[in-house]
Amino acid sequence: MFDIDSVDAEVEATLGKIGGVLMKSGRGFHFVGTKVIEGQRAWHRELRRALRDPVLRTRIDKKHVEISLMRGYSTLRITASDVKPAIPHFYKEF
């Protein structure tokens, strides 16, 4: 799972290689990959790889990834809140 600030053709092409669903979440986007990653070590490696990717590294919310790695799991909201009134909705599937 990634919180992404902006999307363009390059980002979409890169996400297409990963495979998943992109949700519009107000000003940004949420990406949920469909590939099952087995094991904590492999999951850490994939998140770090995304942070180093030349296209994604400037678009992924690094703080979200850091918090996910610290917790040991990723989450993204699926509802509105007082702080974030936009309900995430389907944007594109890769």
PDB file of N, CA, C and O in Angstrom:
ATOM      1  N   MET A   1       0.835  -1.182   0.000  1.00  0.00           N
ATOM      2  CA  MET A   1       0.000   0.000   0.000  1.00  0.00           C
ATOM      3  C   MET A   1       0.874   1.238   0.000  1.00  0.00           C
ATOM      4  O   MET A   1       1.836   1.339   0.762  1.00  0.00           O
ATOM      5  N   PHE A   2       0.526   2.180  -0.868  1.00  0.00           N
ATOM      6  CA  PHE A   2       1.233   3.447  -0.945  1.00  0.00           C
ATOM      7  C   PHE A   2       0.239   4.593  -0.908  1.00  0.00           C
ATOM      8  O   PHE A   2      -0.857   4.491  -1.459  1.00  0.00           O
ATOM      9  N   ASP A   3       0.617   5.671  -0.265  1.00  0.00           N
ATOM     10  CA  ASP A   3      -0.084   6.943  -0.360  1.00  0.00           C
ATOM     11  C   ASP A   3       0.713   7.740  -1.375  1.00  0.00           C
ATOM     12  O   ASP A   3       1.906   7.970  -1.181  1.00  0.00           O
ATOM     13  N   ILE A   4       0.070   8.165  -2.458  1.00  0.00           N
ATOM     14  CA  ILE A   4       0.769   8.821  -3.558  1.00  0.00           C
ATOM     15  C   ILE A   4       0.227  10.234  -3.726  1.00  0.00           C
ATOM     16  O   ILE A   4      -0.984  10.454  -3.742  1.00  0.00           O
ATOM     17  N   ASP A   5       1.147  11.184  -3.852  1.00  0.00           N
ATOM     18  CA  ASP A   5       0.754  12.591  -3.956  1.00  0.00           C
ATOM     19  C   ASP A   5       0.178  12.955  -5.317  1.00  0.00           C
ATOM     20  O   ASP A   5      -0.838  13.646  -5.396  1.00  0.00           O
ATOM     21  N   SER A   6       0.819  12.492  -6.391  1.00  0.00           N
ATOM     22  CA  SER A   6       0.355  12.840  -7.730  1.00  0.00           C
ATOM     23  C   SER A   6       0.609  11.687  -8.690  1.00  0.00           C
ATOM     24  O   SER A   6       1.491  10.854  -8.480  1.00  0.00           O
ATOM     25  N   VAL A   7      -0.194  11.664  -9.753  1.00  0.00           N
ATOM     26  CA  VAL A   7      -0.108  10.579 -10.737  1.00  0.00           C
ATOM     27  C   VAL A   7      -0.012  11.192 -12.130  1.00  0.00           C
ATOM     28  O   VAL A   7      -0.723  12.139 -12.467  1.00  0.00           O
ATOM     29  N   ASP A   8       0.887  10.624 -12.927  1.00  0.00           N
ATOM     30  CA  ASP A   8       0.986  10.989 -14.333  1.00  0.00           C
ATOM     31  C   ASP A   8       1.248   9.698 -15.114  1.00  0.00           C
ATOM     32  O   ASP A   8       1.206   8.612 -14.537  1.00  0.00           O
ATOM     33  N   ALA A   9       1.517   9.805 -16.408  1.00  0.00           N
ATOM     34  CA  ALA A   9       1.713   8.617 -17.244  1.00  0.00           C
ATOM     35  C   ALA A   9       2.879   7.762 -16.757  1.00  0.00           C
ATOM     36  O   ALA A   9       2.794   6.534 -16.782  1.00  0.00           O
ATOM     37  N   GLU A  10       3.969   8.396 -16.313  1.00  0.00           N
ATOM     38  CA  GLU A  10       5.127   7.647 -15.805  1.00  0.00           C
ATOM     39  C   GLU A  10       4.776   6.849 -14.555  1.00  0.00           C
ATOM     40  O   GLU A  10       5.145   5.682 -14.427  1.00  0.00           O
ATOM     41  N   VAL A  11       4.063   7.488 -13.638  1.00  0.00           N
ATOM     42  CA  VAL A  11       3.656   6.805 -12.403  1.00  0.00           C
ATOM     43  C   VAL A  11       2.734   5.645 -12.738  1.00  0.00           C
ATOM     44  O   VAL A  11       2.888   4.550 -12.196  1.00  0.00           O
ATOM     45  N   GLU A  12       1.781   5.878 -13.625  1.00  0.00           N
ATOM     46  CA  GLU A  12       0.857   4.809 -14.005  1.00  0.00           C
ATOM     47  C   GLU A  12       1.597   3.639 -14.645  1.00  0.00           C
ATOM     48  O   GLU A  12       1.264   2.485 -14.378  1.00  0.00           O
ATOM     49  N   ALA A  13       2.583   3.911 -15.476  1.00  0.00           N
ATOM     50  CA  ALA A  13       3.360   2.833 -16.105  1.00  0.00           C
ATOM     51  C   ALA A  13       4.116   2.037 -15.038  1.00  0.00           C
ATOM     52  O   ALA A  13       4.185   0.810 -15.111  1.00  0.00           O
ATOM     53  N   THR A  14       4.672   2.720 -14.067  1.00  0.00           N
ATOM     54  CA  THR A  14       5.410   2.050 -12.998  1.00  0.00           C
ATOM     55  C   THR A  14       4.472   1.227 -12.126  1.00  0.00           C
ATOM     56  O   THR A  14       4.791   0.093 -11.768  1.00  0.00           O
ATOM     57  N   LEU A  15       3.323   1.787 -11.782  1.00  0.00           N
ATOM     58  CA  LEU A  15       2.354   1.045 -10.969  1.00  0.00           C
ATOM     59  C   LEU A  15       1.812  -0.156 -11.750  1.00  0.00           C
ATOM     60  O   LEU A  15       1.502  -1.195 -11.167  1.00  0.00           O
ATOM     61  N   GLY A  16       1.704  -0.005 -13.064  1.00  0.00           N
ATOM     62  CA  GLY A  16       1.247  -1.106 -13.905  1.00  0.00           C
ATOM     63  C   GLY A  16       2.171  -2.310 -13.823  1.00  0.00           C
ATOM     64  O   GLY A  16       1.715  -3.449 -13.922  1.00  0.00           O
ATOM     65  N   LYS A  17       3.460  -2.072 -13.643  1.00  0.00           N
ATOM     66  CA  LYS A  17       4.423  -3.173 -13.489  1.00  0.00           C
ATOM     67  C   LYS A  17       4.238  -3.885 -12.157  1.00  0.00           C
ATOM     68  O   LYS A  17       4.530  -5.075 -12.035  1.00  0.00           O
ATOM     69  N   ILE A  18       3.749  -3.145 -11.152  1.00  0.00           N
ATOM     70  CA  ILE A  18       3.516  -3.726  -9.822  1.00  0.00           C
ATOM     71  C   ILE A  18       2.188  -4.468  -9.804  1.00  0.00           C
ATOM     72  O   ILE A  18       2.094  -5.569  -9.261  1.00  0.00           O
ATOM     73  N   GLY A  19       1.163  -3.866 -10.396  1.00  0.00           N
ATOM     74  CA  GLY A  19      -0.185  -4.438 -10.413  1.00  0.00           C
ATOM     75  C   GLY A  19      -0.955  -4.064  -9.174  1.00  0.00           C
ATOM     76  O   GLY A  19      -0.464  -4.231  -8.058  1.00  0.00           O
ATOM     77  N   GLY A  20      -2.165  -3.556  -9.358  1.00  0.00           N
ATOM     78  CA  GLY A  20      -2.978  -3.184  -8.212  1.00  0.00           C
ATOM     79  C   GLY A  20      -4.102  -2.249  -8.597  1.00  0.00           C
ATOM     80  O   GLY A  20      -4.473  -2.143  -9.766  1.00  0.00           O
ATOM     81  N   VAL A  21      -4.637  -1.571  -7.595  1.00  0.00           N
ATOM     82  CA  VAL A  21      -5.766  -0.666  -7.771  1.00  0.00           C
ATOM     83  C   VAL A  21      -5.380   0.708  -7.242  1.00  0.00           C
ATOM     84  O   VAL A  21      -4.793   0.831  -6.167  1.00  0.00           O
ATOM     85  N   LEU A  22      -5.717   1.734  -8.007  1.00  0.00           N
ATOM     86  CA  LEU A  22      -5.455   3.111  -7.617  1.00  0.00           C
ATOM     87  C   LEU A  22      -6.783   3.755  -7.242  1.00  0.00           C
ATOM     88  O   LEU A  22      -7.757   3.694  -7.992  1.00  0.00           O
ATOM     89  N   MET A  23      -6.799   4.376  -6.063  1.00  0.00           N
ATOM     90  CA  MET A  23      -7.997   5.039  -5.565  1.00  0.00           C
ATOM     91  C   MET A  23      -7.717   6.538  -5.471  1.00  0.00           C
ATOM     92  O   MET A  23      -6.642   6.936  -5.023  1.00  0.00           O
ATOM     93  N   LYS A  24      -8.658   7.360  -5.882  1.00  0.00           N
ATOM     94  CA  LYS A  24      -8.556   8.814  -5.699  1.00  0.00           C
ATOM     95  C   LYS A  24      -9.001   9.087  -4.274  1.00  0.00           C
ATOM     96  O   LYS A  24     -10.085   8.667  -3.870  1.00  0.00           O
ATOM     97  N   SER A  25      -8.168   9.792  -3.505  1.00  0.00           N
ATOM     98  CA  SER A  25      -8.463   9.972  -2.081  1.00  0.00           C
ATOM     99  C   SER A  25      -8.555  11.436  -1.676  1.00  0.00           C
ATOM    100  O   SER A  25      -8.159  11.804  -0.570  1.00  0.00           O
ATOM    101  N   GLY A  26      -9.067  12.254  -2.552  1.00  0.00           N
ATOM    102  CA  GLY A  26      -9.134  13.688  -2.292  1.00  0.00           C
ATOM    103  C   GLY A  26      -8.079  14.371  -3.132  1.00  0.00           C
ATOM    104  O   GLY A  26      -8.150  14.340  -4.361  1.00  0.00           O
ATOM    105  N   ARG A  27      -7.087  14.995  -2.483  1.00  0.00           N
ATOM    106  CA  ARG A  27      -6.008  15.656  -3.226  1.00  0.00           C
ATOM    107  C   ARG A  27      -4.987  14.665  -3.758  1.00  0.00           C
ATOM    108  O   ARG A  27      -4.243  14.996  -4.680  1.00  0.00           O
ATOM    109  N   GLY A  28      -4.927  13.458  -3.204  1.00  0.00           N
ATOM    110  CA  GLY A  28      -3.938  12.465  -3.602  1.00  0.00           C
ATOM    111  C   GLY A  28      -4.575  11.156  -4.017  1.00  0.00           C
ATOM    112  O   GLY A  28      -5.746  11.101  -4.394  1.00  0.00           O
ATOM    113  N   PHE A  29      -3.766  10.090  -3.937  1.00  0.00           N
ATOM    114  CA  PHE A  29      -4.189   8.769  -4.368  1.00  0.00           C
ATOM    115  C   PHE A  29      -3.725   7.719  -3.370  1.00  0.00           C
ATOM    116  O   PHE A  29      -2.733   7.910  -2.666  1.00  0.00           O
ATOM    117  N   HIS A  30      -4.445   6.620  -3.318  1.00  0.00           N
ATOM    118  CA  HIS A  30      -4.044   5.443  -2.562  1.00  0.00           C
ATOM    119  C   HIS A  30      -3.830   4.319  -3.565  1.00  0.00           C
ATOM    120  O   HIS A  30      -4.656   4.117  -4.456  1.00  0.00           O
ATOM    121  N   PHE A  31      -2.739   3.591  -3.432  1.00  0.00           N
ATOM    122  CA  PHE A  31      -2.468   2.443  -4.293  1.00  0.00           C
ATOM    123  C   PHE A  31      -2.402   1.197  -3.432  1.00  0.00           C
ATOM    124  O   PHE A  31      -1.693   1.157  -2.426  1.00  0.00           O
ATOM    125  N   VAL A  32      -3.152   0.178  -3.838  1.00  0.00           N
ATOM    126  CA  VAL A  32      -3.140  -1.108  -3.151  1.00  0.00           C
ATOM    127  C   VAL A  32      -2.696  -2.153  -4.167  1.00  0.00           C
ATOM    128  O   VAL A  32      -3.403  -2.436  -5.135  1.00  0.00           O
ATOM    129  N   GLY A  33      -1.525  -2.717  -3.935  1.00  0.00           N
ATOM    130  CA  GLY A  33      -1.002  -3.739  -4.825  1.00  0.00           C
ATOM    131  C   GLY A  33      -1.768  -5.041  -4.678  1.00  0.00           C
ATOM    132  O   GLY A  33      -2.306  -5.337  -3.611  1.00  0.00           O
ATOM    133  N   THR A  34      -1.815  -5.814  -5.747  1.00  0.00           N
ATOM    134  CA  THR A  34      -2.540  -7.084  -5.717  1.00  0.00           C
ATOM    135  C   THR A  34      -1.616  -8.287  -5.563  1.00  0.00           C
ATOM    136  O   THR A  34      -2.083  -9.414  -5.395  1.00  0.00           O
ATOM    137  N   LYS A  35      -0.320  -8.055  -5.619  1.00  0.00           N
ATOM    138  CA  LYS A  35       0.648  -9.145  -5.461  1.00  0.00           C
ATOM    139  C   LYS A  35       0.777  -9.502  -3.976  1.00  0.00           C
ATOM    140  O   LYS A  35       0.956  -8.624  -3.132  1.00  0.00           O
ATOM    141  N   VAL A  36       0.685 -10.779  -3.675  1.00  0.00           N
ATOM    142  CA  VAL A  36       0.876 -11.226  -2.301  1.00  0.00           C
ATOM    143  C   VAL A  36       2.375 -11.320  -2.035  1.00  0.00           C
ATOM    144  O   VAL A  36       3.105 -12.005  -2.752  1.00  0.00           O
ATOM    145  N   ILE A  37       2.816 -10.626  -1.000  1.00  0.00           N
ATOM    146  CA  ILE A  37       4.228 -10.645  -0.622  1.00  0.00           C
ATOM    147  C   ILE A  37       4.340 -11.500   0.628  1.00  0.00           C
ATOM    148  O   ILE A  37       3.761 -11.180   1.666  1.00  0.00           O
ATOM    149  N   GLU A  38       5.080 -12.578   0.521  1.00  0.00           N
ATOM    150  CA  GLU A  38       5.197 -13.517   1.637  1.00  0.00           C
ATOM    151  C   GLU A  38       6.398 -13.186   2.501  1.00  0.00           C
ATOM    152  O   GLU A  38       7.534 -13.178   2.026  1.00  0.00           O
ATOM    153  N   GLY A  39       6.146 -12.917   3.758  1.00  0.00           N
ATOM    154  CA  GLY A  39       7.213 -12.672   4.717  1.00  0.00           C
ATOM    155  C   GLY A  39       7.503 -11.201   4.935  1.00  0.00           C
ATOM    156  O   GLY A  39       7.442 -10.390   4.011  1.00  0.00           O
ATOM    157  N   GLN A  40       7.816 -10.880   6.163  1.00  0.00           N
ATOM    158  CA  GLN A  40       8.103  -9.505   6.561  1.00  0.00           C
ATOM    159  C   GLN A  40       9.326  -8.941   5.825  1.00  0.00           C
ATOM    160  O   GLN A  40       9.317  -7.790   5.390  1.00  0.00           O
ATOM    161  N   ARG A  41      10.358  -9.747   5.693  1.00  0.00           N
ATOM    162  CA  ARG A  41      11.588  -9.290   5.039  1.00  0.00           C
ATOM    163  C   ARG A  41      11.324  -8.906   3.581  1.00  0.00           C
ATOM    164  O   ARG A  41      11.799  -7.873   3.108  1.00  0.00           O
ATOM    165  N   ALA A  42      10.566  -9.742   2.876  1.00  0.00           N
ATOM    166  CA  ALA A  42      10.247  -9.456   1.475  1.00  0.00           C
ATOM    167  C   ALA A  42       9.382  -8.203   1.366  1.00  0.00           C
ATOM    168  O   ALA A  42       9.550  -7.407   0.441  1.00  0.00           O
ATOM    169  N   TRP A  43       8.462  -8.028   2.303  1.00  0.00           N
ATOM    170  CA  TRP A  43       7.600  -6.837   2.320  1.00  0.00           C
ATOM    171  C   TRP A  43       8.441  -5.574   2.535  1.00  0.00           C
ATOM    172  O   TRP A  43       8.240  -4.575   1.844  1.00  0.00           O
ATOM    173  N   HIS A  44       9.377  -5.612   3.485  1.00  0.00           N
ATOM    174  CA  HIS A  44      10.283  -4.484   3.717  1.00  0.00           C
ATOM    175  C   HIS A  44      11.069  -4.168   2.448  1.00  0.00           C
ATOM    176  O   HIS A  44      11.206  -3.005   2.070  1.00  0.00           O
ATOM    177  N   ARG A  45      11.575  -5.191   1.802  1.00  0.00           N
ATOM    178  CA  ARG A  45      12.373  -5.019   0.587  1.00  0.00           C
ATOM    179  C   ARG A  45      11.557  -4.339  -0.515  1.00  0.00           C
ATOM    180  O   ARG A  45      12.056  -3.449  -1.204  1.00  0.00           O
ATOM    181  N   GLU A  46      10.304  -4.761  -0.677  1.00  0.00           N
ATOM    182  CA  GLU A  46       9.453  -4.170  -1.722  1.00  0.00           C
ATOM    183  C   GLU A  46       9.138  -2.705  -1.427  1.00  0.00           C
ATOM    184  O   GLU A  46       9.150  -1.876  -2.337  1.00  0.00           O
ATOM    185  N   LEU A  47       8.858  -2.383  -0.177  1.00  0.00           N
ATOM    186  CA  LEU A  47       8.579  -0.988   0.165  1.00  0.00           C
ATOM    187  C   LEU A  47       9.815  -0.118  -0.045  1.00  0.00           C
ATOM    188  O   LEU A  47       9.717   0.994  -0.565  1.00  0.00           O
ATOM    189  N   ARG A  48      10.958  -0.617   0.354  1.00  0.00           N
ATOM    190  CA  ARG A  48      12.194   0.147   0.158  1.00  0.00           C
ATOM    191  C   ARG A  48      12.530   0.294  -1.326  1.00  0.00           C
ATOM    192  O   ARG A  48      13.044   1.327  -1.754  1.00  0.00           O
ATOM    193  N   ARG A  49      12.238  -0.737  -2.098  1.00  0.00           N
ATOM    194  CA  ARG A  49      12.461  -0.666  -3.546  1.00  0.00           C
ATOM    195  C   ARG A  49      11.597   0.441  -4.160  1.00  0.00           C
ATOM    196  O   ARG A  49      12.065   1.190  -5.017  1.00  0.00           O
ATOM    197  N   ALA A  50      10.363   0.540  -3.729  1.00  0.00           N
ATOM    198  CA  ALA A  50       9.467   1.591  -4.235  1.00  0.00           C
ATOM    199  C   ALA A  50      10.000   2.977  -3.871  1.00  0.00           C
ATOM    200  O   ALA A  50       9.912   3.906  -4.673  1.00  0.00           O
ATOM    201  N   LEU A  51      10.550   3.115  -2.671  1.00  0.00           N
ATOM    202  CA  LEU A  51      11.099   4.411  -2.255  1.00  0.00           C
ATOM    203  C   LEU A  51      12.332   4.806  -3.067  1.00  0.00           C
ATOM    204  O   LEU A  51      12.643   5.991  -3.181  1.00  0.00           O
ATOM    205  N   ARG A  52      13.027   3.831  -3.627  1.00  0.00           N
ATOM    206  CA  ARG A  52      14.214   4.103  -4.449  1.00  0.00           C
ATOM    207  C   ARG A  52      13.885   4.217  -5.942  1.00  0.00           C
ATOM    208  O   ARG A  52      14.713   4.673  -6.732  1.00  0.00           O
ATOM    209  N   ASP A  53      12.679   3.803  -6.319  1.00  0.00           N
ATOM    210  CA  ASP A  53      12.311   3.828  -7.732  1.00  0.00           C
ATOM    211  C   ASP A  53      12.411   5.259  -8.264  1.00  0.00           C
ATOM    212  O   ASP A  53      11.894   6.184  -7.637  1.00  0.00           O
ATOM    213  N   PRO A  54      13.075   5.453  -9.422  1.00  0.00           N
ATOM    214  CA  PRO A  54      13.273   6.807  -9.941  1.00  0.00           C
ATOM    215  C   PRO A  54      11.981   7.575 -10.225  1.00  0.00           C
ATOM    216  O   PRO A  54      11.967   8.804 -10.158  1.00  0.00           O
ATOM    217  N   VAL A  55      10.920   6.878 -10.534  1.00  0.00           N
ATOM    218  CA  VAL A  55       9.642   7.543 -10.808  1.00  0.00           C
ATOM    219  C   VAL A  55       8.838   7.731  -9.522  1.00  0.00           C
ATOM    220  O   VAL A  55       8.299   8.812  -9.287  1.00  0.00           O
ATOM    221  N   LEU A  56       8.752   6.708  -8.700  1.00  0.00           N
ATOM    222  CA  LEU A  56       7.894   6.757  -7.511  1.00  0.00           C
ATOM    223  C   LEU A  56       8.484   7.535  -6.346  1.00  0.00           C
ATOM    224  O   LEU A  56       7.735   8.081  -5.537  1.00  0.00           O
ATOM    225  N   ARG A  57       9.798   7.600  -6.239  1.00  0.00           N
ATOM    226  CA  ARG A  57      10.410   8.165  -5.032  1.00  0.00           C
ATOM    227  C   ARG A  57      10.018   9.610  -4.750  1.00  0.00           C
ATOM    228  O   ARG A  57      10.043  10.039  -3.596  1.00  0.00           O
ATOM    229  N   THR A  58       9.657  10.366  -5.778  1.00  0.00           N
ATOM    230  CA  THR A  58       9.232  11.744  -5.536  1.00  0.00           C
ATOM    231  C   THR A  58       7.723  11.865  -5.365  1.00  0.00           C
ATOM    232  O   THR A  58       7.225  12.950  -5.067  1.00  0.00           O
ATOM    233  N   ARG A  59       6.995  10.780  -5.545  1.00  0.00           N
ATOM    234  CA  ARG A  59       5.531  10.839  -5.482  1.00  0.00           C
ATOM    235  C   ARG A  59       4.937  10.090  -4.286  1.00  0.00           C
ATOM    236  O   ARG A  59       3.858  10.437  -3.805  1.00  0.00           O
ATOM    237  N   ILE A  60       5.652   9.054  -3.804  1.00  0.00           N
ATOM    238  CA  ILE A  60       5.161   8.278  -2.656  1.00  0.00           C
ATOM    239  C   ILE A  60       5.361   9.075  -1.376  1.00  0.00           C
ATOM    240  O   ILE A  60       6.388   9.730  -1.195  1.00  0.00           O
ATOM    241  N   ASP A  61       4.379   9.015  -0.494  1.00  0.00           N
ATOM    242  CA  ASP A  61       4.499   9.655   0.814  1.00  0.00           C
ATOM    243  C   ASP A  61       5.477   8.834   1.655  1.00  0.00           C
ATOM    244  O   ASP A  61       5.126   7.761   2.146  1.00  0.00           O
ATOM    245  N   LYS A  62       6.687   9.330   1.817  1.00  0.00           N
ATOM    246  CA  LYS A  62       7.740   8.602   2.537  1.00  0.00           C
ATOM    247  C   LYS A  62       7.380   8.366   3.995  1.00  0.00           C
ATOM    248  O   LYS A  62       7.700   7.321   4.561  1.00  0.00           O
ATOM    249  N   LYS A  63       6.712   9.343   4.601  1.00  0.00           N
ATOM    250  CA  LYS A  63       6.326   9.197   6.007  1.00  0.00           C
ATOM    251  C   LYS A  63       5.359   8.024   6.186  1.00  0.00           C
ATOM    252  O   LYS A  63       5.450   7.287   7.168  1.00  0.00           O
ATOM    253  N   HIS A  64       4.442   7.855   5.245  1.00  0.00           N
ATOM    254  CA  HIS A  64       3.495   6.742   5.311  1.00  0.00           C
ATOM    255  C   HIS A  64       4.237   5.410   5.266  1.00  0.00           C
ATOM    256  O   HIS A  64       3.917   4.492   6.021  1.00  0.00           O
ATOM    257  N   VAL A  65       5.232   5.305   4.376  1.00  0.00           N
ATOM    258  CA  VAL A  65       6.016   4.070   4.266  1.00  0.00           C
ATOM    259  C   VAL A  65       6.818   3.842   5.544  1.00  0.00           C
ATOM    260  O   VAL A  65       6.866   2.720   6.050  1.00  0.00           O
ATOM    261  N   GLU A  66       7.444   4.886   6.068  1.00  0.00           N
ATOM    262  CA  GLU A  66       8.224   4.753   7.301  1.00  0.00           C
ATOM    263  C   GLU A  66       7.354   4.289   8.463  1.00  0.00           C
ATOM    264  O   GLU A  66       7.764   3.420   9.233  1.00  0.00           O
ATOM    265  N   ILE A  67       6.170   4.853   8.597  1.00  0.00           N
ATOM    266  CA  ILE A  67       5.250   4.444   9.666  1.00  0.00           C
ATOM    267  C   ILE A  67       4.820   2.995   9.468  1.00  0.00           C
ATOM    268  O   ILE A  67       4.738   2.232  10.430  1.00  0.00           O
ATOM    269  N   SER A  68       4.545   2.615   8.221  1.00  0.00           N
ATOM    270  CA  SER A  68       4.157   1.234   7.922  1.00  0.00           C
ATOM    271  C   SER A  68       5.265   0.265   8.316  1.00  0.00           C
ATOM    272  O   SER A  68       5.002  -0.761   8.944  1.00  0.00           O
ATOM    273  N   LEU A  69       6.505   0.588   7.947  1.00  0.00           N
ATOM    274  CA  LEU A  69       7.637  -0.279   8.283  1.00  0.00           C
ATOM    275  C   LEU A  69       7.814  -0.381   9.799  1.00  0.00           C
ATOM    276  O   LEU A  69       8.117  -1.452  10.324  1.00  0.00           O
ATOM    277  N   MET A  70       7.622   0.736  10.491  1.00  0.00           N
ATOM    278  CA  MET A  70       7.773   0.736  11.944  1.00  0.00           C
ATOM    279  C   MET A  70       6.684  -0.125  12.613  1.00  0.00           C
ATOM    280  O   MET A  70       6.962  -0.865  13.556  1.00  0.00           O
ATOM    281  N   ARG A  71       5.452  -0.017  12.115  1.00  0.00           N
ATOM    282  CA  ARG A  71       4.329  -0.788  12.670  1.00  0.00           C
ATOM    283  C   ARG A  71       4.391  -2.260  12.290  1.00  0.00           C
ATOM    284  O   ARG A  71       3.983  -3.129  13.060  1.00  0.00           O
ATOM    285  N   GLY A  72       4.908  -2.529  11.092  1.00  0.00           N
ATOM    286  CA  GLY A  72       4.928  -3.893  10.603  1.00  0.00           C
ATOM    287  C   GLY A  72       3.748  -4.222   9.700  1.00  0.00           C
ATOM    288  O   GLY A  72       3.543  -5.383   9.346  1.00  0.00           O
ATOM    289  N   TYR A  73       2.972  -3.210   9.326  1.00  0.00           N
ATOM    290  CA  TYR A  73       1.846  -3.399   8.406  1.00  0.00           C
ATOM    291  C   TYR A  73       1.467  -2.048   7.804  1.00  0.00           C
ATOM    292  O   TYR A  73       1.795  -0.995   8.351  1.00  0.00           O
ATOM    293  N   SER A  74       0.771  -2.099   6.673  1.00  0.00           N
ATOM    294  CA  SER A  74       0.308  -0.881   5.997  1.00  0.00           C
ATOM    295  C   SER A  74      -1.194  -0.745   6.133  1.00  0.00           C
ATOM    296  O   SER A  74      -1.924  -1.735   6.163  1.00  0.00           O
ATOM    297  N   THR A  75      -1.639   0.486   6.214  1.00  0.00           N
ATOM    298  CA  THR A  75      -3.071   0.775   6.201  1.00  0.00           C
ATOM    299  C   THR A  75      -3.318   2.003   5.335  1.00  0.00           C
ATOM    300  O   THR A  75      -2.450   2.866   5.203  1.00  0.00           O
ATOM    301  N   LEU A  76      -4.486   2.072   4.758  1.00  0.00           N
ATOM    302  CA  LEU A  76      -4.967   3.257   4.063  1.00  0.00           C
ATOM    303  C   LEU A  76      -6.434   3.418   4.410  1.00  0.00           C
ATOM    304  O   LEU A  76      -7.162   2.432   4.516  1.00  0.00           O
ATOM    305  N   ARG A  77      -6.868   4.648   4.584  1.00  0.00           N
ATOM    306  CA  ARG A  77      -8.270   4.865   4.967  1.00  0.00           C
ATOM    307  C   ARG A  77      -9.213   4.562   3.807  1.00  0.00           C
ATOM    308  O   ARG A  77      -8.860   4.721   2.639  1.00  0.00           O
ATOM    309  N   ILE A  78     -10.411   4.126   4.155  1.00  0.00           N
ATOM    310  CA  ILE A  78     -11.433   3.848   3.140  1.00  0.00           C
ATOM    311  C   ILE A  78     -12.693   4.672   3.398  1.00  0.00           C
ATOM    312  O   ILE A  78     -13.691   4.534   2.691  1.00  0.00           O
ATOM    313  N   THR A  79     -12.637   5.526   4.411  1.00  0.00           N
ATOM    314  CA  THR A  79     -13.793   6.345   4.778  1.00  0.00           C
ATOM    315  C   THR A  79     -13.378   7.811   4.858  1.00  0.00           C
ATOM    316  O   THR A  79     -12.196   8.146   4.783  1.00  0.00           O
ATOM    317  N   ALA A  80     -14.371   8.669   5.009  1.00  0.00           N
ATOM    318  CA  ALA A  80     -14.123  10.090   5.249  1.00  0.00           C
ATOM    319  C   ALA A  80     -13.915  10.302   6.743  1.00  0.00           C
ATOM    320  O   ALA A  80     -14.254   9.448   7.563  1.00  0.00           O
ATOM    321  N   SER A  81     -13.351  11.453   7.077  1.00  0.00           N
ATOM    322  CA  SER A  81     -13.194  11.830   8.485  1.00  0.00           C
ATOM    323  C   SER A  81     -13.355  13.339   8.586  1.00  0.00           C
ATOM    324  O   SER A  81     -13.501  14.020   7.572  1.00  0.00           O
ATOM    325  N   ASP A  82     -13.329  13.864   9.814  1.00  0.00           N
ATOM    326  CA  ASP A  82     -13.424  15.309   9.986  1.00  0.00           C
ATOM    327  C   ASP A  82     -12.245  16.016   9.321  1.00  0.00           C
ATOM    328  O   ASP A  82     -12.394  17.114   8.784  1.00  0.00           O
ATOM    329  N   VAL A  83     -11.082  15.386   9.361  1.00  0.00           N
ATOM    330  CA  VAL A  83      -9.869  15.983   8.804  1.00  0.00           C
ATOM    331  C   VAL A  83      -9.792  15.772   7.290  1.00  0.00           C
ATOM    332  O   VAL A  83      -9.328  16.648   6.559  1.00  0.00           O
ATOM    333  N   LYS A  84     -10.248  14.609   6.825  1.00  0.00           N
ATOM    334  CA  LYS A  84     -10.188  14.274   5.395  1.00  0.00           C
ATOM    335  C   LYS A  84     -11.587  13.888   4.924  1.00  0.00           C
ATOM    336  O   LYS A  84     -11.973  12.722   5.012  1.00  0.00           O
ATOM    337  N   PRO A  85     -12.353  14.869   4.422  1.00  0.00           N
ATOM    338  CA  PRO A  85     -13.758  14.618   4.079  1.00  0.00           C
ATOM    339  C   PRO A  85     -13.985  13.800   2.804  1.00  0.00           C
ATOM    340  O   PRO A  85     -15.088  13.293   2.597  1.00  0.00           O
ATOM    341  N   ALA A  86     -12.976  13.661   1.951  1.00  0.00           N
ATOM    342  CA  ALA A  86     -13.149  12.903   0.702  1.00  0.00           C
ATOM    343  C   ALA A  86     -13.105  11.400   0.978  1.00  0.00           C
ATOM    344  O   ALA A  86     -12.194  10.909   1.643  1.00  0.00           O
ATOM    345  N   ILE A  87     -14.084  10.690   0.469  1.00  0.00           N
ATOM    346  CA  ILE A  87     -14.097   9.230   0.562  1.00  0.00           C
ATOM    347  C   ILE A  87     -13.301   8.683  -0.620  1.00  0.00           C
ATOM    348  O   ILE A  87     -13.613   9.000  -1.768  1.00  0.00           O
ATOM    349  N   PRO A  88     -12.276   7.866  -0.359  1.00  0.00           N
ATOM    350  CA  PRO A  88     -11.523   7.299  -1.488  1.00  0.00           C
ATOM    351  C   PRO A  88     -12.441   6.498  -2.417  1.00  0.00           C
ATOM    352  O   PRO A  88     -13.294   5.737  -1.961  1.00  0.00           O
ATOM    353  N   HIS A  89     -12.253   6.681  -3.707  1.00  0.00           N
ATOM    354  CA  HIS A  89     -13.061   5.949  -4.690  1.00  0.00           C
ATOM    355  C   HIS A  89     -12.159   5.429  -5.813  1.00  0.00           C
ATOM    356  O   HIS A  89     -11.079   5.960  -6.071  1.00  0.00           O
ATOM    357  N   PHE A  90     -12.638   4.384  -6.460  1.00  0.00           N
ATOM    358  CA  PHE A  90     -11.892   3.719  -7.526  1.00  0.00           C
ATOM    359  C   PHE A  90     -11.497   4.720  -8.605  1.00  0.00           C
ATOM    360  O   PHE A  90     -12.298   5.554  -9.026  1.00  0.00           O
ATOM    361  N   TYR A  91     -10.242   4.619  -9.041  1.00  0.00           N
ATOM    362  CA  TYR A  91      -9.728   5.474 -10.109  1.00  0.00           C
ATOM    363  C   TYR A  91      -9.267   4.636 -11.309  1.00  0.00           C
ATOM    364  O   TYR A  91      -9.641   4.904 -12.451  1.00  0.00           O
ATOM    365  N   LYS A  92      -8.442   3.611 -11.022  1.00  0.00           N
ATOM    366  CA  LYS A  92      -7.900   2.800 -12.121  1.00  0.00           C
ATOM    367  C   LYS A  92      -7.343   1.486 -11.585  1.00  0.00           C
ATOM    368  O   LYS A  92      -6.842   1.420 -10.463  1.00  0.00           O
ATOM    369  N   GLU A  93      -7.439   0.445 -12.405  1.00  0.00           N
ATOM    370  CA  GLU A  93      -6.857  -0.842 -12.063  1.00  0.00           C
ATOM    371  C   GLU A  93      -5.686  -1.125 -13.009  1.00  0.00           C
ATOM    372  O   GLU A  93      -5.748  -0.818 -14.199  1.00  0.00           O
ATOM    373  N   PHE A  94      -4.629  -1.709 -12.469  1.00  0.00           N
ATOM    374  CA  PHE A  94      -3.443  -2.044 -13.251  1.00  0.00           C
ATOM    375  C   PHE A  94      -3.229  -3.541 -13.245  1.00  0.00           C
ATOM    376  O   PHE A  94      -2.276  -4.030 -13.851  1.00  0.00           O
TER     377      PHE A  94
END
